[in-house]
Amino acid sequence: MFAKINEKREGFTLIELLIVVAIIGILAAIAIPQYAKYRRGAQDNAAQSAYHAVATSQEAYYALEGKYVDKYASLGAKGGLTKDSNVWYGPLTLTSSTDGTGTAGFAFKVRHMGKGSTTYLYNSVSTSTVITYPETDSNALTTNSWT
């Protein structure tokens, strides 16, 4: 009546599948934060590259014309600046000399548009100091002012 079934079953057991899913979950828990950190670093490097480009273009323009400019577009022709579409550029401001003889330098902010990016404030007068602001800081750049 009840004959023994003598067939061989092939496949994975439920325990084996659960172990594989657990291993994949552990690997994902490690990899995703590392990827986010890598991505944030790349965005910050893009912003740093942008502020170096603006500063270099301003100095090139100054060498040709004897003055700094307050518009990014003016730096394109004579300063060689090209806009990075992934970077926000803050207002380009000219700073006055302390003795009242004219313009002493320039200041501006740049920030990558990605979430969590750092804002970089560059001031050519204060020994070319770069100050950084996290995204949550009130001094962080929130819009693009490329003109």
Secondary structure as GFF3:
##gff-version 3
##sequence-region A 1 147
A	DSSP	alpha_helix	14	65	.	.	.	ID=ss1
A	DSSP	alpha_helix	72	79	.	.	.	ID=ss2
A	DSSP	beta_strand	87	89	.	.	.	ID=ss3
A	DSSP	beta_strand	93	96	.	.	.	ID=ss4
A	DSSP	beta_strand	103	112	.	.	.	ID=ss5
A	DSSP	beta_strand	119	123	.	.	.	ID=ss6
A	DSSP	beta_strand	129	133	.	.	.	ID=ss7
###
